Amino acid sequence: MSKFLLMIFILFMPLKAFANSCPILIKEIDKILEETKQISKEQLIEIKQLRDQGEKAHKEGDHKESEELLKQALDLLDS
């Protein structure tokens, strides 16, 4: 029985770990923006718009949309 419970815990642990990743992604974007000086004005505007839309989606409870927007912003920062 304990092995079964352990297996269930291990299976569902990753779901819990990613459930609240929106604030982590927002902080990561903010940190990179503070440290990076080589972003064009157009890119900066687009990244900030995606970040703000992601934060808004998070506050409205749409975490999937929030994570997608925030990951798009991070992808732009990585390019």
PDB file with SEQRES, HELIX, SHEET and CRYST1 records, atoms N, CA, C and O in Angstrom:
SEQRES   1 A   79  MET SER LYS PHE LEU LEU MET ILE PHE ILE LEU PHE MET          
SEQRES   2 A   79  PRO LEU LYS ALA PHE ALA ASN SER CYS PRO ILE LEU ILE          
SEQRES   3 A   79  LYS GLU ILE ASP LYS ILE LEU GLU GLU THR LYS GLN ILE          
SEQRES   4 A   79  SER LYS GLU GLN LEU ILE GLU ILE LYS GLN LEU ARG ASP          
SEQRES   5 A   79  GLN GLY GLU LYS ALA HIS LYS GLU GLY ASP HIS LYS GLU          
SEQRES   6 A   79  SER GLU GLU LEU LEU LYS GLN ALA LEU ASP LEU LEU ASP          
SEQRES   7 A   79  SER                                                          
HELIX    1 AA1 SER A    2  ALA A   19  1                                  18    
HELIX    2 AA2 CYS A   22  GLU A   35  1                                  14    
HELIX    3 AA3 LYS A   41  LYS A   59  1                                  19    
HELIX    4 AA4 HIS A   63  ASP A   78  1                                  16    
CRYST1    1.000    1.000    1.000  90.00  90.00  90.00 P 1           1          
ATOM      1  N   MET A   1       0.826  -1.195   0.000  1.00  0.00           N  
ATOM      2  CA  MET A   1       0.000   0.000   0.000  1.00  0.00           C  
ATOM      3  C   MET A   1       0.866   1.252   0.000  1.00  0.00           C  
ATOM      4  O   MET A   1       0.562   2.211  -0.710  1.00  0.00           O  
ATOM      5  N   SER A   2       1.937   1.259   0.782  1.00  0.00           N  
ATOM      6  CA  SER A   2       2.780   2.452   0.838  1.00  0.00           C  
ATOM      7  C   SER A   2       3.483   2.701  -0.498  1.00  0.00           C  
ATOM      8  O   SER A   2       3.718   3.848  -0.875  1.00  0.00           O  
ATOM      9  N   LYS A   3       3.818   1.622  -1.210  1.00  0.00           N  
ATOM     10  CA  LYS A   3       4.433   1.797  -2.530  1.00  0.00           C  
ATOM     11  C   LYS A   3       3.446   2.439  -3.500  1.00  0.00           C  
ATOM     12  O   LYS A   3       3.825   3.274  -4.322  1.00  0.00           O  
ATOM     13  N   PHE A   4       2.189   2.046  -3.400  1.00  0.00           N  
ATOM     14  CA  PHE A   4       1.158   2.612  -4.252  1.00  0.00           C  
ATOM     15  C   PHE A   4       0.998   4.113  -3.978  1.00  0.00           C  
ATOM     16  O   PHE A   4       0.922   4.911  -4.912  1.00  0.00           O  
ATOM     17  N   LEU A   5       0.949   4.488  -2.711  1.00  0.00           N  
ATOM     18  CA  LEU A   5       0.816   5.899  -2.348  1.00  0.00           C  
ATOM     19  C   LEU A   5       2.029   6.702  -2.801  1.00  0.00           C  
ATOM     20  O   LEU A   5       1.890   7.832  -3.270  1.00  0.00           O  
ATOM     21  N   LEU A   6       3.203   6.127  -2.663  1.00  0.00           N  
ATOM     22  CA  LEU A   6       4.418   6.788  -3.106  1.00  0.00           C  
ATOM     23  C   LEU A   6       4.382   7.003  -4.620  1.00  0.00           C  
ATOM     24  O   LEU A   6       4.765   8.068  -5.105  1.00  0.00           O  
ATOM     25  N   MET A   7       3.934   6.016  -5.351  1.00  0.00           N  
ATOM     26  CA  MET A   7       3.848   6.118  -6.802  1.00  0.00           C  
ATOM     27  C   MET A   7       2.852   7.216  -7.208  1.00  0.00           C  
ATOM     28  O   MET A   7       3.124   7.991  -8.124  1.00  0.00           O  
ATOM     29  N   ILE A   8       1.730   7.278  -6.543  1.00  0.00           N  
ATOM     30  CA  ILE A   8       0.733   8.318  -6.822  1.00  0.00           C  
ATOM     31  C   ILE A   8       1.319   9.702  -6.533  1.00  0.00           C  
ATOM     32  O   ILE A   8       1.134  10.636  -7.313  1.00  0.00           O  
ATOM     33  N   PHE A   9       2.015   9.823  -5.427  1.00  0.00           N  
ATOM     34  CA  PHE A   9       2.639  11.085  -5.057  1.00  0.00           C  
ATOM     35  C   PHE A   9       3.644  11.528  -6.120  1.00  0.00           C  
ATOM     36  O   PHE A   9       3.659  12.694  -6.515  1.00  0.00           O  
ATOM     37  N   ILE A  10       4.466  10.617  -6.574  1.00  0.00           N  
ATOM     38  CA  ILE A  10       5.485  10.928  -7.581  1.00  0.00           C  
ATOM     39  C   ILE A  10       4.839  11.325  -8.909  1.00  0.00           C  
ATOM     40  O   ILE A  10       5.342  12.209  -9.602  1.00  0.00           O  
ATOM     41  N   LEU A  11       3.751  10.689  -9.259  1.00  0.00           N  
ATOM     42  CA  LEU A  11       3.073  11.012 -10.510  1.00  0.00           C  
ATOM     43  C   LEU A  11       2.448  12.397 -10.496  1.00  0.00           C  
ATOM     44  O   LEU A  11       2.470  13.096 -11.510  1.00  0.00           O  
ATOM     45  N   PHE A  12       1.893  12.800  -9.364  1.00  0.00           N  
ATOM     46  CA  PHE A  12       1.196  14.075  -9.299  1.00  0.00           C  
ATOM     47  C   PHE A  12       2.064  15.231  -8.820  1.00  0.00           C  
ATOM     48  O   PHE A  12       1.641  16.384  -8.903  1.00  0.00           O  
ATOM     49  N   MET A  13       3.233  14.961  -8.336  1.00  0.00           N  
ATOM     50  CA  MET A  13       4.121  16.009  -7.856  1.00  0.00           C  
ATOM     51  C   MET A  13       4.464  17.013  -8.961  1.00  0.00           C  
ATOM     52  O   MET A  13       4.414  18.215  -8.701  1.00  0.00           O  
ATOM     53  N   PRO A  14       4.809  16.584 -10.182  1.00  0.00           N  
ATOM     54  CA  PRO A  14       5.132  17.567 -11.221  1.00  0.00           C  
ATOM     55  C   PRO A  14       3.969  18.494 -11.553  1.00  0.00           C  
ATOM     56  O   PRO A  14       4.194  19.659 -11.883  1.00  0.00           O  
ATOM     57  N   LEU A  15       2.747  18.014 -11.475  1.00  0.00           N  
ATOM     58  CA  LEU A  15       1.597  18.870 -11.758  1.00  0.00           C  
ATOM     59  C   LEU A  15       1.526  20.014 -10.756  1.00  0.00           C  
ATOM     60  O   LEU A  15       1.250  21.154 -11.130  1.00  0.00           O  
ATOM     61  N   LYS A  16       1.767  19.719  -9.512  1.00  0.00           N  
ATOM     62  CA  LYS A  16       1.746  20.740  -8.464  1.00  0.00           C  
ATOM     63  C   LYS A  16       2.911  21.708  -8.645  1.00  0.00           C  
ATOM     64  O   LYS A  16       2.765  22.906  -8.406  1.00  0.00           O  
ATOM     65  N   ALA A  17       4.043  21.202  -9.057  1.00  0.00           N  
ATOM     66  CA  ALA A  17       5.227  22.045  -9.212  1.00  0.00           C  
ATOM     67  C   ALA A  17       5.032  23.098 -10.288  1.00  0.00           C  
ATOM     68  O   ALA A  17       5.547  24.208 -10.157  1.00  0.00           O  
ATOM     69  N   PHE A  18       4.303  22.779 -11.346  1.00  0.00           N  
ATOM     70  CA  PHE A  18       4.117  23.714 -12.441  1.00  0.00           C  
ATOM     71  C   PHE A  18       2.843  24.543 -12.314  1.00  0.00           C  
ATOM     72  O   PHE A  18       2.619  25.447 -13.118  1.00  0.00           O  
ATOM     73  N   ALA A  19       2.025  24.258 -11.343  1.00  0.00           N  
ATOM     74  CA  ALA A  19       0.748  24.959 -11.222  1.00  0.00           C  
ATOM     75  C   ALA A  19       0.918  26.439 -10.945  1.00  0.00           C  
ATOM     76  O   ALA A  19       0.084  27.241 -11.365  1.00  0.00           O  
ATOM     77  N   ASN A  20       1.973  26.818 -10.250  1.00  0.00           N  
ATOM     78  CA  ASN A  20       2.173  28.217  -9.890  1.00  0.00           C  
ATOM     79  C   ASN A  20       3.453  28.769 -10.493  1.00  0.00           C  
ATOM     80  O   ASN A  20       4.161  29.536  -9.840  1.00  0.00           O  
ATOM     81  N   SER A  21       3.758  28.398 -11.711  1.00  0.00           N  
ATOM     82  CA  SER A  21       5.008  28.861 -12.307  1.00  0.00           C  
ATOM     83  C   SER A  21       4.887  30.248 -12.920  1.00  0.00           C  
ATOM     84  O   SER A  21       5.902  30.838 -13.291  1.00  0.00           O  
ATOM     85  N   CYS A  22       3.689  30.781 -13.037  1.00  0.00           N  
ATOM     86  CA  CYS A  22       3.509  32.110 -13.640  1.00  0.00           C  
ATOM     87  C   CYS A  22       4.330  33.179 -12.903  1.00  0.00           C  
ATOM     88  O   CYS A  22       5.073  33.917 -13.550  1.00  0.00           O  
ATOM     89  N   PRO A  23       4.218  33.284 -11.571  1.00  0.00           N  
ATOM     90  CA  PRO A  23       5.012  34.311 -10.874  1.00  0.00           C  
ATOM     91  C   PRO A  23       6.524  34.105 -11.039  1.00  0.00           C  
ATOM     92  O   PRO A  23       7.285  35.073 -11.083  1.00  0.00           O  
ATOM     93  N   ILE A  24       6.942  32.872 -11.128  1.00  0.00           N  
ATOM     94  CA  ILE A  24       8.367  32.586 -11.326  1.00  0.00           C  
ATOM     95  C   ILE A  24       8.803  33.087 -12.693  1.00  0.00           C  
ATOM     96  O   ILE A  24       9.870  33.688 -12.819  1.00  0.00           O  
ATOM     97  N   LEU A  25       7.996  32.848 -13.716  1.00  0.00           N  
ATOM     98  CA  LEU A  25       8.319  33.316 -15.062  1.00  0.00           C  
ATOM     99  C   LEU A  25       8.329  34.841 -15.130  1.00  0.00           C  
ATOM    100  O   LEU A  25       9.182  35.425 -15.798  1.00  0.00           O  
ATOM    101  N   ILE A  26       7.396  35.482 -14.450  1.00  0.00           N  
ATOM    102  CA  ILE A  26       7.345  36.949 -14.426  1.00  0.00           C  
ATOM    103  C   ILE A  26       8.619  37.505 -13.801  1.00  0.00           C  
ATOM    104  O   ILE A  26       9.219  38.439 -14.332  1.00  0.00           O  
ATOM    105  N   LYS A  27       9.029  36.931 -12.674  1.00  0.00           N  
ATOM    106  CA  LYS A  27      10.256  37.387 -12.014  1.00  0.00           C  
ATOM    107  C   LYS A  27      11.482  37.154 -12.890  1.00  0.00           C  
ATOM    108  O   LYS A  27      12.391  37.984 -12.927  1.00  0.00           O  
ATOM    109  N   GLU A  28      11.506  36.037 -13.588  1.00  0.00           N  
ATOM    110  CA  GLU A  28      12.626  35.738 -14.475  1.00  0.00           C  
ATOM    111  C   GLU A  28      12.711  36.768 -15.608  1.00  0.00           C  
ATOM    112  O   GLU A  28      13.798  37.239 -15.942  1.00  0.00           O  
ATOM    113  N   ILE A  29      11.565  37.111 -16.193  1.00  0.00           N  
ATOM    114  CA  ILE A  29      11.534  38.121 -17.255  1.00  0.00           C  
ATOM    115  C   ILE A  29      12.025  39.462 -16.719  1.00  0.00           C  
ATOM    116  O   ILE A  29      12.855  40.121 -17.346  1.00  0.00           O  
ATOM    117  N   ASP A  30      11.512  39.863 -15.558  1.00  0.00           N  
ATOM    118  CA  ASP A  30      11.908  41.143 -14.972  1.00  0.00           C  
ATOM    119  C   ASP A  30      13.412  41.185 -14.691  1.00  0.00           C  
ATOM    120  O   ASP A  30      14.066  42.198 -14.936  1.00  0.00           O  
ATOM    121  N   LYS A  31      13.945  40.096 -14.183  1.00  0.00           N  
ATOM    122  CA  LYS A  31      15.379  40.030 -13.873  1.00  0.00           C  
ATOM    123  C   LYS A  31      16.216  40.167 -15.150  1.00  0.00           C  
ATOM    124  O   LYS A  31      17.195  40.913 -15.180  1.00  0.00           O  
ATOM    125  N   ILE A  32      15.829  39.451 -16.187  1.00  0.00           N  
ATOM    126  CA  ILE A  32      16.575  39.517 -17.447  1.00  0.00           C  
ATOM    127  C   ILE A  32      16.481  40.917 -18.047  1.00  0.00           C  
ATOM    128  O   ILE A  32      17.467  41.432 -18.573  1.00  0.00           O  
ATOM    129  N   LEU A  33      15.306  41.534 -17.971  1.00  0.00           N  
ATOM    130  CA  LEU A  33      15.145  42.887 -18.510  1.00  0.00           C  
ATOM    131  C   LEU A  33      16.027  43.890 -17.763  1.00  0.00           C  
ATOM    132  O   LEU A  33      16.572  44.811 -18.372  1.00  0.00           O  
ATOM    133  N   GLU A  34      16.167  43.716 -16.459  1.00  0.00           N  
ATOM    134  CA  GLU A  34      17.021  44.606 -15.672  1.00  0.00           C  
ATOM    135  C   GLU A  34      18.492  44.458 -16.066  1.00  0.00           C  
ATOM    136  O   GLU A  34      19.238  45.437 -16.085  1.00  0.00           O  
ATOM    137  N   GLU A  35      18.897  43.236 -16.377  1.00  0.00           N  
ATOM    138  CA  GLU A  35      20.306  42.955 -16.637  1.00  0.00           C  
ATOM    139  C   GLU A  35      20.706  43.161 -18.091  1.00  0.00           C  
ATOM    140  O   GLU A  35      21.884  43.358 -18.387  1.00  0.00           O  
ATOM    141  N   THR A  36      19.736  43.117 -19.003  1.00  0.00           N  
ATOM    142  CA  THR A  36      20.039  43.159 -20.423  1.00  0.00           C  
ATOM    143  C   THR A  36      19.910  44.574 -20.962  1.00  0.00           C  
ATOM    144  O   THR A  36      18.910  45.254 -20.731  1.00  0.00           O  
ATOM    145  N   LYS A  37      20.923  45.002 -21.673  1.00  0.00           N  
ATOM    146  CA  LYS A  37      20.911  46.335 -22.275  1.00  0.00           C  
ATOM    147  C   LYS A  37      20.894  46.273 -23.803  1.00  0.00           C  
ATOM    148  O   LYS A  37      20.841  47.311 -24.463  1.00  0.00           O  
ATOM    149  N   GLN A  38      20.940  45.067 -24.370  1.00  0.00           N  
ATOM    150  CA  GLN A  38      21.072  44.908 -25.814  1.00  0.00           C  
ATOM    151  C   GLN A  38      19.760  44.544 -26.502  1.00  0.00           C  
ATOM    152  O   GLN A  38      19.749  43.767 -27.457  1.00  0.00           O  
ATOM    153  N   ILE A  39      18.667  45.103 -26.019  1.00  0.00           N  
ATOM    154  CA  ILE A  39      17.360  44.822 -26.616  1.00  0.00           C  
ATOM    155  C   ILE A  39      16.906  46.077 -27.364  1.00  0.00           C  
ATOM    156  O   ILE A  39      17.004  47.191 -26.849  1.00  0.00           O  
ATOM    157  N   SER A  40      16.419  45.880 -28.564  1.00  0.00           N  
ATOM    158  CA  SER A  40      15.901  47.026 -29.315  1.00  0.00           C  
ATOM    159  C   SER A  40      14.633  47.543 -28.640  1.00  0.00           C  
ATOM    160  O   SER A  40      13.978  46.827 -27.882  1.00  0.00           O  
ATOM    161  N   LYS A  41      14.306  48.783 -28.926  1.00  0.00           N  
ATOM    162  CA  LYS A  41      13.116  49.399 -28.340  1.00  0.00           C  
ATOM    163  C   LYS A  41      11.855  48.623 -28.721  1.00  0.00           C  
ATOM    164  O   LYS A  41      10.956  48.447 -27.899  1.00  0.00           O  
ATOM    165  N   GLU A  42      11.795  48.157 -29.978  1.00  0.00           N  
ATOM    166  CA  GLU A  42      10.630  47.401 -30.446  1.00  0.00           C  
ATOM    167  C   GLU A  42      10.502  46.077 -29.703  1.00  0.00           C  
ATOM    168  O   GLU A  42       9.405  45.684 -29.306  1.00  0.00           O  
ATOM    169  N   GLN A  43      11.633  45.389 -29.517  1.00  0.00           N  
ATOM    170  CA  GLN A  43      11.609  44.119 -28.780  1.00  0.00           C  
ATOM    171  C   GLN A  43      11.199  44.345 -27.337  1.00  0.00           C  
ATOM    172  O   GLN A  43      10.411  43.579 -26.781  1.00  0.00           O  
ATOM    173  N   LEU A  44      11.733  45.397 -26.730  1.00  0.00           N  
ATOM    174  CA  LEU A  44      11.404  45.705 -25.341  1.00  0.00           C  
ATOM    175  C   LEU A  44       9.906  45.944 -25.181  1.00  0.00           C  
ATOM    176  O   LEU A  44       9.297  45.462 -24.225  1.00  0.00           O  
ATOM    177  N   ILE A  45       9.321  46.674 -26.098  1.00  0.00           N  
ATOM    178  CA  ILE A  45       7.883  46.943 -26.044  1.00  0.00           C  
ATOM    179  C   ILE A  45       7.091  45.644 -26.168  1.00  0.00           C  
ATOM    180  O   ILE A  45       6.147  45.410 -25.414  1.00  0.00           O  
ATOM    181  N   GLU A  46       7.482  44.803 -27.122  1.00  0.00           N  
ATOM    182  CA  GLU A  46       6.771  43.533 -27.329  1.00  0.00           C  
ATOM    183  C   GLU A  46       6.906  42.617 -26.119  1.00  0.00           C  
ATOM    184  O   GLU A  46       5.933  41.990 -25.700  1.00  0.00           O  
ATOM    185  N   ILE A  47       8.110  42.539 -25.558  1.00  0.00           N  
ATOM    186  CA  ILE A  47       8.341  41.680 -24.387  1.00  0.00           C  
ATOM    187  C   ILE A  47       7.527  42.171 -23.200  1.00  0.00           C  
ATOM    188  O   ILE A  47       6.916  41.371 -22.492  1.00  0.00           O  
ATOM    189  N   LYS A  48       7.515  43.475 -22.978  1.00  0.00           N  
ATOM    190  CA  LYS A  48       6.752  44.022 -21.853  1.00  0.00           C  
ATOM    191  C   LYS A  48       5.248  43.808 -22.045  1.00  0.00           C  
ATOM    192  O   LYS A  48       4.533  43.551 -21.077  1.00  0.00           O  
ATOM    193  N   GLN A  49       4.764  43.912 -23.290  1.00  0.00           N  
ATOM    194  CA  GLN A  49       3.346  43.662 -23.555  1.00  0.00           C  
ATOM    195  C   GLN A  49       2.994  42.202 -23.248  1.00  0.00           C  
ATOM    196  O   GLN A  49       1.979  41.921 -22.612  1.00  0.00           O  
ATOM    197  N   LEU A  50       3.845  41.278 -23.707  1.00  0.00           N  
ATOM    198  CA  LEU A  50       3.599  39.857 -23.435  1.00  0.00           C  
ATOM    199  C   LEU A  50       3.646  39.581 -21.937  1.00  0.00           C  
ATOM    200  O   LEU A  50       2.826  38.828 -21.411  1.00  0.00           O  
ATOM    201  N   ARG A  51       4.612  40.194 -21.253  1.00  0.00           N  
ATOM    202  CA  ARG A  51       4.744  40.009 -19.806  1.00  0.00           C  
ATOM    203  C   ARG A  51       3.499  40.517 -19.089  1.00  0.00           C  
ATOM    204  O   ARG A  51       2.965  39.839 -18.211  1.00  0.00           O  
ATOM    205  N   ASP A  52       3.031  41.720 -19.463  1.00  0.00           N  
ATOM    206  CA  ASP A  52       1.853  42.295 -18.824  1.00  0.00           C  
ATOM    207  C   ASP A  52       0.592  41.483 -19.123  1.00  0.00           C  
ATOM    208  O   ASP A  52      -0.246  41.289 -18.243  1.00  0.00           O  
ATOM    209  N   GLN A  53       0.457  41.009 -20.364  1.00  0.00           N  
ATOM    210  CA  GLN A  53      -0.689  40.162 -20.712  1.00  0.00           C  
ATOM    211  C   GLN A  53      -0.640  38.848 -19.939  1.00  0.00           C  
ATOM    212  O   GLN A  53      -1.673  38.339 -19.503  1.00  0.00           O  
ATOM    213  N   GLY A  54       0.565  38.301 -19.772  1.00  0.00           N  
ATOM    214  CA  GLY A  54       0.728  37.063 -19.004  1.00  0.00           C  
ATOM    215  C   GLY A  54       0.363  37.253 -17.548  1.00  0.00           C  
ATOM    216  O   GLY A  54      -0.280  36.395 -16.942  1.00  0.00           O  
ATOM    217  N   GLU A  55       0.778  38.388 -16.984  1.00  0.00           N  
ATOM    218  CA  GLU A  55       0.438  38.673 -15.590  1.00  0.00           C  
ATOM    219  C   GLU A  55      -1.072  38.851 -15.425  1.00  0.00           C  
ATOM    220  O   GLU A  55      -1.658  38.380 -14.451  1.00  0.00           O  
ATOM    221  N   LYS A  56      -1.689  39.532 -16.384  1.00  0.00           N  
ATOM    222  CA  LYS A  56      -3.140  39.730 -16.335  1.00  0.00           C  
ATOM    223  C   LYS A  56      -3.872  38.385 -16.415  1.00  0.00           C  
ATOM    224  O   LYS A  56      -4.812  38.139 -15.658  1.00  0.00           O  
ATOM    225  N   ALA A  57      -3.439  37.521 -17.331  1.00  0.00           N  
ATOM    226  CA  ALA A  57      -4.061  36.196 -17.468  1.00  0.00           C  
ATOM    227  C   ALA A  57      -3.896  35.402 -16.173  1.00  0.00           C  
ATOM    228  O   ALA A  57      -4.814  34.699 -15.750  1.00  0.00           O  
ATOM    229  N   HIS A  58      -2.735  35.517 -15.553  1.00  0.00           N  
ATOM    230  CA  HIS A  58      -2.490  34.816 -14.277  1.00  0.00           C  
ATOM    231  C   HIS A  58      -3.469  35.300 -13.209  1.00  0.00           C  
ATOM    232  O   HIS A  58      -4.072  34.497 -12.496  1.00  0.00           O  
ATOM    233  N   LYS A  59      -3.618  36.604 -13.109  1.00  0.00           N  
ATOM    234  CA  LYS A  59      -4.523  37.168 -12.095  1.00  0.00           C  
ATOM    235  C   LYS A  59      -5.976  36.787 -12.353  1.00  0.00           C  
ATOM    236  O   LYS A  59      -6.777  36.700 -11.422  1.00  0.00           O  
ATOM    237  N   GLU A  60      -6.312  36.559 -13.630  1.00  0.00           N  
ATOM    238  CA  GLU A  60      -7.673  36.154 -13.978  1.00  0.00           C  
ATOM    239  C   GLU A  60      -7.868  34.643 -13.852  1.00  0.00           C  
ATOM    240  O   GLU A  60      -8.972  34.140 -14.062  1.00  0.00           O  
ATOM    241  N   GLY A  61      -6.805  33.924 -13.512  1.00  0.00           N  
ATOM    242  CA  GLY A  61      -6.902  32.484 -13.295  1.00  0.00           C  
ATOM    243  C   GLY A  61      -6.643  31.640 -14.526  1.00  0.00           C  
ATOM    244  O   GLY A  61      -6.787  30.418 -14.470  1.00  0.00           O  
ATOM    245  N   ASP A  62      -6.268  32.253 -15.631  1.00  0.00           N  
ATOM    246  CA  ASP A  62      -5.990  31.512 -16.866  1.00  0.00           C  
ATOM    247  C   ASP A  62      -4.487  31.231 -16.934  1.00  0.00           C  
ATOM    248  O   ASP A  62      -3.751  31.903 -17.657  1.00  0.00           O  
ATOM    249  N   HIS A  63      -4.047  30.234 -16.174  1.00  0.00           N  
ATOM    250  CA  HIS A  63      -2.621  29.956 -16.032  1.00  0.00           C  
ATOM    251  C   HIS A  63      -1.999  29.375 -17.303  1.00  0.00           C  
ATOM    252  O   HIS A  63      -0.823  29.609 -17.582  1.00  0.00           O  
ATOM    253  N   LYS A  64      -2.764  28.640 -18.051  1.00  0.00           N  
ATOM    254  CA  LYS A  64      -2.234  28.092 -19.299  1.00  0.00           C  
ATOM    255  C   LYS A  64      -1.889  29.222 -20.268  1.00  0.00           C  
ATOM    256  O   LYS A  64      -0.801  29.253 -20.842  1.00  0.00           O  
ATOM    257  N   GLU A  65      -2.819  30.136 -20.437  1.00  0.00           N  
ATOM    258  CA  GLU A  65      -2.591  31.291 -21.318  1.00  0.00           C  
ATOM    259  C   GLU A  65      -1.443  32.143 -20.786  1.00  0.00           C  
ATOM    260  O   GLU A  65      -0.602  32.617 -21.549  1.00  0.00           O  
ATOM    261  N   SER A  66      -1.420  32.330 -19.475  1.00  0.00           N  
ATOM    262  CA  SER A  66      -0.361  33.113 -18.856  1.00  0.00           C  
ATOM    263  C   SER A  66       1.011  32.522 -19.152  1.00  0.00           C  
ATOM    264  O   SER A  66       1.926  33.236 -19.560  1.00  0.00           O  
ATOM    265  N   GLU A  67       1.148  31.230 -18.946  1.00  0.00           N  
ATOM    266  CA  GLU A  67       2.434  30.572 -19.194  1.00  0.00           C  
ATOM    267  C   GLU A  67       2.830  30.653 -20.661  1.00  0.00           C  
ATOM    268  O   GLU A  67       4.009  30.830 -20.965  1.00  0.00           O  
ATOM    269  N   GLU A  68       1.886  30.528 -21.566  1.00  0.00           N  
ATOM    270  CA  GLU A  68       2.193  30.630 -22.995  1.00  0.00           C  
ATOM    271  C   GLU A  68       2.718  32.019 -23.337  1.00  0.00           C  
ATOM    272  O   GLU A  68       3.712  32.146 -24.053  1.00  0.00           O  
ATOM    273  N   LEU A  69       2.061  33.061 -22.832  1.00  0.00           N  
ATOM    274  CA  LEU A  69       2.488  34.432 -23.096  1.00  0.00           C  
ATOM    275  C   LEU A  69       3.861  34.714 -22.491  1.00  0.00           C  
ATOM    276  O   LEU A  69       4.720  35.323 -23.127  1.00  0.00           O  
ATOM    277  N   LEU A  70       4.051  34.262 -21.259  1.00  0.00           N  
ATOM    278  CA  LEU A  70       5.319  34.514 -20.581  1.00  0.00           C  
ATOM    279  C   LEU A  70       6.467  33.758 -21.235  1.00  0.00           C  
ATOM    280  O   LEU A  70       7.589  34.260 -21.297  1.00  0.00           O  
ATOM    281  N   LYS A  71       6.191  32.560 -21.718  1.00  0.00           N  
ATOM    282  CA  LYS A  71       7.237  31.799 -22.413  1.00  0.00           C  
ATOM    283  C   LYS A  71       7.577  32.439 -23.759  1.00  0.00           C  
ATOM    284  O   LYS A  71       8.723  32.369 -24.204  1.00  0.00           O  
ATOM    285  N   GLN A  72       6.594  33.062 -24.407  1.00  0.00           N  
ATOM    286  CA  GLN A  72       6.869  33.793 -25.645  1.00  0.00           C  
ATOM    287  C   GLN A  72       7.817  34.971 -25.354  1.00  0.00           C  
ATOM    288  O   GLN A  72       8.743  35.244 -26.118  1.00  0.00           O  
ATOM    289  N   ALA A  73       7.562  35.652 -24.244  1.00  0.00           N  
ATOM    290  CA  ALA A  73       8.426  36.768 -23.862  1.00  0.00           C  
ATOM    291  C   ALA A  73       9.844  36.273 -23.577  1.00  0.00           C  
ATOM    292  O   ALA A  73      10.817  36.908 -23.984  1.00  0.00           O  
ATOM    293  N   LEU A  74       9.962  35.154 -22.886  1.00  0.00           N  
ATOM    294  CA  LEU A  74      11.291  34.592 -22.611  1.00  0.00           C  
ATOM    295  C   LEU A  74      11.983  34.154 -23.886  1.00  0.00           C  
ATOM    296  O   LEU A  74      13.195  34.320 -24.024  1.00  0.00           O  
ATOM    297  N   ASP A  75      11.232  33.600 -24.809  1.00  0.00           N  
ATOM    298  CA  ASP A  75      11.818  33.198 -26.097  1.00  0.00           C  
ATOM    299  C   ASP A  75      12.382  34.409 -26.828  1.00  0.00           C  
ATOM    300  O   ASP A  75      13.453  34.326 -27.429  1.00  0.00           O  
ATOM    301  N   LEU A  76      11.677  35.523 -26.783  1.00  0.00           N  
ATOM    302  CA  LEU A  76      12.176  36.743 -27.418  1.00  0.00           C  
ATOM    303  C   LEU A  76      13.452  37.244 -26.730  1.00  0.00           C  
ATOM    304  O   LEU A  76      14.363  37.757 -27.379  1.00  0.00           O  
ATOM    305  N   LEU A  77      13.495  37.084 -25.414  1.00  0.00           N  
ATOM    306  CA  LEU A  77      14.696  37.495 -24.685  1.00  0.00           C  
ATOM    307  C   LEU A  77      15.878  36.591 -25.008  1.00  0.00           C  
ATOM    308  O   LEU A  77      17.025  37.039 -24.997  1.00  0.00           O  
ATOM    309  N   ASP A  78      15.610  35.338 -25.290  1.00  0.00           N  
ATOM    310  CA  ASP A  78      16.681  34.390 -25.612  1.00  0.00           C  
ATOM    311  C   ASP A  78      17.214  34.551 -27.028  1.00  0.00           C  
ATOM    312  O   ASP A  78      18.329  34.123 -27.328  1.00  0.00           O  
ATOM    313  N   SER A  79      16.426  35.164 -27.893  1.00  0.00           N  
ATOM    314  CA  SER A  79      16.855  35.273 -29.294  1.00  0.00           C  
ATOM    315  C   SER A  79      17.788  36.439 -29.518  1.00  0.00           C  
ATOM    316  O   SER A  79      18.235  36.664 -30.642  1.00  0.00           O  
TER     317      SER A  79                                                      
END                                                                             
